Amino acid sequence: MAAENAGANAPTAGEYIQHHLQHLQMNFSFESVKQTSIVDFSLFNLDSVFYSIVLGVIGCFVLWSGARKATSGVPGRFQAAVEILSEMVENQAKGVIHNAKSRKLISPLALTVFVWIFLMNFMDMIPVDLIPQIWHTAGPELGFKDYMRVVATADLSTTLGLSCSVLVICLYYNIKIKGLGGWAHELIAAPFGNHWALWPVNFLMQMIEYLAKTVSHGMRLFGNMFAGELVFMLIALMGGGWALSATGVGLAIGHVIAGTVWTLFHIMVITLQAFIFMMLTLIYTGQAHDAH
């Protein structure tokens, strides 16, 4: 009887997923709103902004602590880990960016990007219902809606914001290395050659290239993290089905096995996605240094 009452009051699978995929959205008057169109610049996802900023501060603090405690003697485990990570990024940067002066900024930037995205991705390792369940009670008490998503990289606005930032850096280095006139000439002279009849085609191709690189850069990270988050929700539904069913032993076993396997696999995914985003950042900024 208790199970029947619980099942009657519990949300359906569709309602559960829909609720967990809804961001805590606010307009710029800090009023709770809900997005009604695909593109809406009148609001922002407060949960994504909060977690991305907090994790960015934590990542910078970790790297700063590693640099501050560095010694010339035998390094400790923490210092060794930071040094290995820094050397890995620096070696990757040397392979695509041959300007040593530029690497003084781009290498630390790439390292920060890798650590920051890894931390945001790692939030997917937290049980999918833990923080949303806490917020379900605390949020309304504070005057907010009870929506809460903790994986900022599963938010397209976050990943496209990161990729657009990389685009801005690429444009900066295009102008810095080639000069405004040199870069403008490249926009109309490459890739098909410097002939006046080809200038419009060249310019169009250059704009398509910048747009495609920026969109794919952000969409790749978003797609992988969104899919991973959704799989964790489906696995959680297996556990919920077992809790509400008196005969759901198979669901219980499947929930444990699927959760364990997917968690182990997803550790590799979140690391790989952070590395890929970092590498594409290096490659795109390296391309900004090359003349066509």
Helices and strands as residue ranges (DSSP letters): H 2-9, H 13-20, E 25-27, E 43-45, H 46-68, H 77-96, H 100-122, G 123-125, H 130-141, G 152-154, H 156-189, G 196-198, H 199-244, H 249-289
